[in-house]
């Protein structure tokens, strides 16, 4: 009897253990086991979209893709002998430790290295290492080389190793250019090969949109060539040129040097990645005088014929302000102030205007704020608070010293004069084109009026006179009406200005009565001459000659 009871209890215990085990596998571990089982008969992988191309305004390819490969590993099938890691590293010319770290994982499938070339792929295939394979991918290709690197940016890897755009247009429009990945889940046989008639789930990738720019390749190439030659000729440390349509804000050319090679960006100083035209500030010097002049004329505190007596330096709050050449013109009108680029004359004008109105117009012209340009690294160069301004700040800012702006802010502000008083938003990209043939226009933002058309016309004529009668008149193309202004600003170093280090600039638009373009030229620390009239202005006029020919602009 006891033996029967013992056997019965034993059977009950065994049954209970079986029931608990079944409950554990079928209920508690159900999801994990289902996933594991599914992994044995099904495979799931991502389908990566093709990154969108970047095209010029006339559809020339500026950035495209070219084929490369992803080296992947099925970790369970790799050889037990780790010597293959050395062979892979040698073929790819990368560190063994990097490959070893990637393969040290519990995952069955892992991406080892991206952007493998056809030649590298062949070397690895010749090693016949089990568990390795390749998937084709696309990598960025820049047919125009590195000359526009700061404008375009580059594509690198994010923290997970996936491609990501950085800086310039690649960074700003990364999400649009990237698209959205899809995936495929398919049944596979015992050898891991997908079964054609098996069940399959597929979500298609959404391809990246193409980006059509306002950049004109013909103008861009001419600008780059002239800028390189100008930096060499005037022995400058760096330089930049922007060409814009003043009525729309369309940027047709943008170049800066030194630059870097996007294909090998990791081996360059990261400081070169940023675009100085939107990411660096500088004191604009005398180019800023046209902004002060426009504000004062718009407020009717002066006219072009207004005169003052210029007999020597002027003292403001104990600071002595001189003309750049220590020459004083006696009875001087406002047009002559621009022609002679007189700092003393600008102090006279700024005192007529006053701090309150001057500060108001700085804001109206967009200084101290983002321009809205479609580049990733733009800075705003904030203005000091109004309450902190003193008379000396008003005086020096009126002629472009003691105030910091970005090049894109400056060309945008002066473009309002060229555009009959309307301030526009500068734009690199013109439109986005999607794979379903949708096109989104990016040139839809409206301008805002900052000065009257009459004021813009008056200041334009004063700028024409400044070019025709100023120090750079010898370099001007004959027969063309160009409105412009030179600039020379000393570079502040440790709280003081260094007279031997300057930023030379010239800003102008043409033809003056109906502008096809506005252009800003900047040269940093030119050694042949510190003056904008002898460096940046001749470079501006050299580029203008090419632009007149390219745009079919005839002498007036």
C-alpha positions in Angstrom: 0.0 0.0 0.0 2.8 2.4 1.0 4.7 1.4 -2.2 1.6 2.2 -4.3 1.2 5.6 -2.6 4.8 6.4 -3.2 4.6 5.5 -6.9 1.4 7.6 -7.2 3.1 10.6 -5.6 6.1 10.1 -7.8 3.9 10.1 -10.9 2.1 13.3 -9.7 5.4 15.0 -9.0 6.8 14.1 -12.5 3.5 15.3 -14.1 3.7 18.5 -12.1 7.3 19.1 -13.2 6.3 18.4 -16.9 3.4 20.8 -16.5 5.6 23.6 -15.0 8.2 23.1 -17.7 5.5 23.3 -20.4 4.1 26.4 -18.9 7.6 28.0 -18.7 8.3 27.3 -22.4 4.8 27.9 -23.8 3.8 30.9 -21.7 6.8 32.6 -20.1 9.3 32.0 -22.9 6.8 32.1 -25.7 7.9 35.4 -27.3 11.6 34.7 -27.1 11.2 31.2 -28.5 8.9 32.4 -31.3 11.5 35.0 -32.3 14.3 32.4 -32.1 12.3 29.9 -34.2 11.3 32.6 -36.7 15.0 33.4 -37.0 15.7 29.8 -38.1 13.3 29.8 -41.0 13.0 33.5 -41.8 15.4 36.4 -42.4 14.8 40.1 -42.0 17.0 42.8 -43.4 16.8 46.5 -44.1 16.5 48.0 -47.5 18.5 51.2 -47.6 17.3 54.1 -49.8 19.5 55.8 -52.3 20.7 59.2 -51.1 19.4 62.0 -53.3 21.6 63.8 -55.7 22.5 67.5 -55.5 22.1 69.3 -58.8 22.9 72.8 -60.1 20.2 75.2 -61.3 20.7 73.9 -64.8 20.6 70.2 -63.6 24.4 69.6 -63.8 25.4 67.0 -61.2 27.3 68.5 -58.3 27.0 65.5 -55.9 25.9 62.0 -56.8 26.5 58.4 -55.6 28.8 55.6 -56.7 28.7 51.9 -55.8 30.7 50.5 -52.9 30.2 47.6 -50.5 29.3 46.7 -46.9 31.4 43.9 -45.5 29.2 41.8 -43.2 29.8 38.7 -41.1 27.6 35.8 -40.0 29.3 35.4 -36.7 28.3 31.8 -36.1 30.0 30.7 -39.4 33.3 32.5 -38.8 36.5 30.4 -38.3 37.4 29.6 -34.8 41.0 30.6 -35.5 41.1 34.4 -35.2 43.9 34.9 -37.7 41.4 35.9 -40.3 41.0 39.3 -38.4 44.6 40.1 -39.3 44.0 39.2 -43.0 40.8 41.4 -43.1 42.6 44.4 -41.5 45.5 44.1 -43.9 43.2 44.0 -47.0 41.2 47.0 -45.7 44.2 48.9 -44.3 42.5 49.5 -40.9 43.3 48.5 -37.3 42.8 44.9 -36.2 41.3 46.1 -32.9 38.5 47.9 -34.7 37.4 44.7 -36.5 37.9 42.5 -33.4 35.6 44.9 -31.4 32.9 44.8 -34.1 32.9 41.0 -34.2 32.8 40.6 -30.5 29.1 40.4 -30.4 26.2 38.0 -29.7 24.5 39.0 -32.9 24.2 36.4 -35.7 24.8 39.1 -38.3 26.9 42.3 -38.1 28.1 45.0 -40.4 31.9 45.0 -40.2 33.0 47.8 -42.5 31.2 50.2 -44.9 32.5 51.9 -48.1 34.6 48.9 -49.2 36.0 49.5 -52.7 35.7 47.0 -55.6 39.5 46.3 -55.2 39.2 45.7 -51.5 36.2 43.4 -52.0 38.2 41.3 -54.4 41.2 41.0 -52.0 38.9 39.7 -49.2 37.0 37.3 -51.5 40.4 35.8 -52.5 41.0 35.0 -48.8 37.9 32.6 -48.9 37.0 33.2 -45.2 33.7 31.5 -44.3 31.0 33.7 -42.8 31.9 36.8 -44.7 29.8 38.4 -47.4 29.1 41.7 -49.1 26.1 43.9 -49.7 26.2 46.7 -52.3 25.7 50.3 -51.1 26.2 53.8 -52.5 28.7 56.3 -51.3 29.0 60.0 -52.1 30.9 61.2 -55.1 31.8 64.8 -55.8 32.5 65.3 -59.5 33.6 68.9 -58.9 36.2 68.0 -56.3 36.7 69.8 -53.1 36.4 73.4 -54.2 32.9 73.7 -52.9 33.4 71.5 -49.8 32.4 74.1 -47.3 29.2 74.8 -49.2 28.2 71.1 -49.8 29.4 69.4 -46.5 30.1 65.7 -46.5 28.5 62.3 -45.6 30.1 60.5 -42.7 28.9 57.9 -40.2 26.8 58.5 -37.1 27.3 56.7 -33.8 25.7 53.5 -35.1 27.8 53.7 -38.3 24.9 54.7 -40.6 25.6 57.4 -43.2 24.7 60.9 -42.1 25.2 64.3 -43.6 27.4 66.9 -41.8 27.9 70.6 -42.4 26.7 72.6 -45.4 23.9 71.3 -47.6 24.5 67.7 -46.7 23.9 68.5 -43.1 21.1 70.9 -43.4 19.0 68.7 -45.8 20.2 65.4 -44.4 16.7 64.0 -43.7 15.4 65.0 -47.1 18.4 63.6 -48.9 18.5 60.4 -46.9 15.0 59.2 -47.4 13.5 56.4 -45.3 14.7 52.7 -45.1 12.4 49.8 -45.8 12.8 46.1 -44.8 12.2 42.6 -46.1 11.1 39.6 -44.1 11.3 36.3 -46.1 11.3 32.5 -45.4 14.6 30.8 -46.0 15.7 27.2 -46.4 18.1 25.2 -44.3 21.1 26.8 -46.1 19.8 30.3 -45.4 18.7 31.0 -48.9 15.4 32.9 -49.4 12.6 30.6 -50.7 11.0 32.3 -53.8 7.5 30.9 -53.1 7.7 31.3 -49.4 5.8 34.0 -47.5 7.4 37.5 -47.7 6.7 40.9 -46.2 8.3 43.9 -47.8 8.1 47.6 -47.0 9.7 49.6 -49.8 12.4 52.2 -49.0 11.5 55.8 -49.7 14.3 57.1 -51.9 16.0 60.4 -50.9 14.9 63.5 -52.7 17.1 65.2 -55.2 18.1 68.8 -54.3 18.2 71.4 -57.1 20.3 74.4 -56.2 20.4 78.0 -57.3 24.1 77.5 -57.8 25.2 78.1 -61.5 28.2 75.8 -62.2 29.6 78.2 -64.8 29.6 81.1 -62.3 30.7 78.9 -59.4 33.7 77.6 -61.4 34.7 81.1 -62.4 34.4 82.4 -58.9 36.5 79.6 -57.5 39.3 80.1 -60.0 39.4 83.8 -59.5 39.4 83.5 -55.7 42.3 81.0 -55.8 44.3 83.3 -58.0 43.4 86.3 -55.9 44.5 84.7 -52.6 47.8 83.9 -54.3 48.3 87.3 -56.0 47.6 89.3 -52.8 49.2 86.7 -50.5 46.1 86.4 -48.3 45.6 83.7 -45.6 42.1 83.0 -46.7 39.2 84.4 -48.8 35.6 84.1 -49.7 33.2 85.2 -52.5 29.4 85.2 -52.6 27.3 86.0 -55.6 23.6 86.4 -55.1 20.5 87.5 -57.1 19.4 90.6 -55.1 15.7 90.4 -56.0 15.2 86.7 -55.0 18.1 85.9 -52.6 19.2 83.0 -54.8 22.8 82.2 -54.2 24.4 81.5 -57.6 28.0 81.0 -56.3 29.7 80.6 -53.0 33.3 79.8 -52.5 35.8 79.9 -49.6 39.5 78.9 -49.2 41.3 77.1 -47.8 39.1 74.0 -48.2 39.3 70.2 -47.7 38.6 67.0 -49.7 35.2 65.5 -48.8 36.4 62.0 -49.8 39.1 62.2 -47.1 37.6 64.6 -44.6 38.8 62.7 -41.5 42.4 63.6 -42.4 41.7 67.4 -42.4 41.5 69.9 -39.6 37.8 70.0 -38.5 38.0 73.8 -38.5 37.9 73.6 -42.3 34.5 71.9 -42.3 32.6 75.0 -41.4 31.7 77.6 -44.0 33.2 80.9 -43.0 30.6 82.8 -45.0 27.9 81.8 -42.5 29.8 80.5 -39.5 32.5 83.3 -38.9 32.0 86.9 -38.0 34.2 89.9 -38.9 34.2 93.6 -38.6 33.0 94.8 -42.0 34.8 98.2 -42.1 33.8 100.7 -44.7 31.4 98.4 -46.6 29.1 99.0 -43.7 29.0 102.8 -44.4 26.3 102.2 -47.1 24.0 100.7 -44.4 24.4 103.8 -42.1 23.9 106.1 -45.1 20.7 104.3 -46.1 19.3 104.6 -42.6 20.1 108.3 -42.3 18.6 109.2 -45.8 15.5 107.1 -45.1 15.0 109.0 -41.9 15.6 112.3 -43.8 18.2 113.5 -41.4 20.6 114.0 -44.3 20.5 114.3 -48.1 23.3 113.5 -50.6 23.9 117.3 -50.8 24.1 117.8 -47.0 27.5 119.3 -46.1 29.7 119.5 -43.1 33.1 121.0 -42.4 35.9 118.4 -42.2 39.0 120.1 -40.9 40.6 117.4 -38.8 40.0 114.4 -36.4 36.8 114.3 -34.4 36.8 113.4 -30.7 34.0 111.2 -29.2 34.0 110.5 -25.5 37.8 111.1 -25.4 38.5 108.9 -28.4 40.1 110.6 -31.5 38.7 109.4 -34.8 40.6 110.2 -38.0 40.2 109.6 -41.7 42.0 106.6 -43.0 44.6 108.6 -44.9 44.8 111.6 -42.4 43.5 113.9 -45.2 40.5 116.2 -44.6 38.3 117.6 -47.3 37.0 120.8 -45.8 33.4 121.4 -46.9 32.2 117.9 -47.8 28.9 116.5 -49.0 27.5 113.0 -48.2 28.3 111.6 -51.6 31.9 112.6 -51.1 31.9 110.9 -47.7 31.4 107.6 -49.5 33.8 108.5 -52.3 36.6 109.3 -49.8 35.4 106.7 -47.3 35.6 109.2 -44.5 35.2 107.9 -41.0 34.9 111.5 -39.7 32.0 112.0 -42.1 30.3 108.9 -40.9 30.5 110.1 -37.3 28.7 113.3 -38.4 26.0 111.2 -40.0 25.6 108.8 -37.1 25.2 111.7 -34.7 22.4 113.1 -36.8 20.8 109.7 -36.7 21.3 108.9 -33.0 21.7 105.6 -31.2 18.0 104.7 -31.1 17.4 105.0 -34.8 20.7 103.5 -35.7 20.0 100.4 -33.6 16.5 100.1 -35.0 18.0 100.0 -38.6 20.6 97.4 -37.6 17.7 95.2 -36.6 15.7 96.1 -39.7 18.5 95.2 -42.0 18.8 91.8 -40.3 22.0 92.3 -38.3 22.0 90.4 -35.0 19.7 87.7 -36.3 19.8 84.5 -38.4 19.4 85.2 -42.2 17.5 81.9 -42.7 20.0 80.6 -45.2 19.8 76.8 -45.7 23.2 75.9 -44.4 23.7 73.9 -41.2 26.3 76.0 -39.3 25.0 79.6 -39.5 25.6 81.8 -36.5 23.6 85.0 -35.8 26.3 87.3 -34.4 24.0 88.9 -31.8 24.1 92.6 -31.2 24.9 94.1 -27.8 21.8 95.1 -25.9 20.6 98.6 -26.7 21.1 99.8 -23.1 24.8 99.1 -23.3 25.4 101.4 -26.3 27.4 104.6 -25.9 28.2 107.5 -28.2 31.6 105.9 -29.1 29.8 102.7 -30.0 27.5 104.6 -32.4 30.5 106.4 -33.9 32.7 103.4 -34.6 29.8 101.1 -35.7 28.7 103.7 -38.3 31.9 102.9 -40.3 32.0 99.2 -39.5 34.4 98.9 -36.6 33.4 97.5 -33.2 30.5 95.6 -34.8 30.6 92.0 -35.9 28.6 90.5 -38.8 28.7 87.4 -40.9 29.4 87.8 -44.6 26.0 86.4 -45.4 24.4 89.1 -43.2 26.3 91.8 -44.9 25.5 90.8 -48.5 21.8 90.4 -47.5 21.7 93.8 -45.9 23.3 95.6 -48.9 21.1 93.6 -51.3 18.1 95.4 -49.8 19.5 98.6 -51.4 19.9 96.8 -54.7 16.4 95.4 -54.4 14.5 98.8 -54.0 14.5 98.6 -50.3 13.3 95.0 -49.7 15.2 92.5 -47.6 15.2 88.9 -48.9 16.1 85.5 -47.5 19.3 84.1 -49.0 18.8 80.6 -50.4 21.2 77.9 -51.8 18.5 75.4 -52.7 15.8 76.1 -55.3 13.7 73.0 -55.1 13.3 69.4 -53.9 12.4 66.6 -56.4 10.9 63.4 -55.0 10.8 59.9 -56.7 7.0 60.2 -57.1 7.7 63.3 -59.3 6.6 65.8 -56.7 8.5 69.0 -56.7 8.6 71.4 -53.7 9.6 75.0 -54.5 11.9 76.4 -51.8 12.0 79.9 -53.1 8.6 81.0 -51.6 9.6 83.3 -48.7 8.6 87.0 -49.2 10.9 89.9 -48.6 10.2 92.7 -46.2 10.6 96.4 -46.8 13.4 98.1 -44.7 13.9 101.4 -46.7 11.8 103.2 -49.3 12.5 102.6 -53.0 13.4 106.3 -53.2 16.1 105.9 -50.5 17.4 102.8 -52.2 17.7 104.6 -55.5 19.5 107.6 -53.9 22.0 105.4 -52.1 22.6 103.3 -55.3 23.6 106.5 -57.2 25.9 107.4 -54.3 27.5 104.0 -54.5 28.0 104.3 -58.3 29.7 107.6 -57.7 31.9 106.0 -55.0 33.0 103.4 -57.6 33.5 105.9 -60.4 35.4 108.4 -58.2 36.9 106.3 -55.4 40.3 104.8 -55.0 39.5 101.6 -56.9 38.2 103.3 -60.1 41.3 102.3 -62.0 40.3 98.6 -61.9 36.6 99.1 -62.9 35.4 97.5 -66.1 34.7 100.3 -68.6 31.2 101.0 -69.7 29.4 99.3 -66.8 27.5 101.1 -64.0 28.5 99.3 -60.8 27.3 100.4 -57.4 29.8 99.4 -54.7 31.9 100.1 -51.7 35.4 99.1 -50.5 36.1 98.0 -47.0 39.3 97.7 -44.8 39.0 96.6 -41.2 41.8 96.0 -38.8 41.7 92.7 -37.0 41.2 92.9 -33.2 43.9 91.0 -31.3 43.8 90.8 -27.5 41.6 93.9 -27.0 43.4 96.1 -29.5 43.5 96.5 -33.3 46.6 95.3 -35.2 47.3 97.8 -38.0 49.4 95.2 -39.9 46.5 92.7 -40.0 43.4 93.6 -42.0 40.3 92.1 -43.7 39.9 93.7 -47.1 36.5 93.6 -48.8 34.4 94.9 -51.6 30.7 94.7 -52.0 28.8 95.8 -55.1 26.0 95.1 -57.5 25.5 95.6 -61.3 24.1 96.8 -63.5 23.3 99.5 -60.9 19.9 100.4 -62.4 18.7 96.8 -62.8 21.0 94.4 -60.9 21.7 90.9 -62.2 23.9 90.1 -59.2 25.3 91.4 -56.0 28.8 90.2 -54.9 30.9 90.3 -51.8 34.6 89.6 -51.9 36.6 89.1 -48.7 40.4 88.6 -48.4 41.9 88.0 -44.9 45.3 89.5 -44.1 46.5 90.3 -47.7 50.2 91.0 -47.6 50.7 93.0 -50.8 48.5 95.8 -49.5 46.2 96.1 -46.5 43.6 98.1 -48.4 40.4 96.8 -49.9 40.7 99.2 -52.8 44.0 97.5 -53.9 43.1 93.9 -53.3 39.4 92.9 -52.9 38.1 95.6 -55.3 40.3 94.5 -58.3 39.3 90.9 -57.6 35.6 91.9 -57.6 36.1 93.7 -60.9 37.9 90.7 -62.4 35.1 88.4 -61.5 32.5 91.0 -62.7 34.0 90.9 -66.2 33.4 87.2 -66.4 29.8 87.6 -65.0 28.9 90.3 -67.5 30.1 88.0 -70.4 28.4 84.9 -68.9 25.1 86.8 -68.2 25.1 88.6 -71.6 25.2 92.0 -69.9 26.2 94.8 -72.3 27.9 98.0 -71.4 25.4 100.8 -70.8 
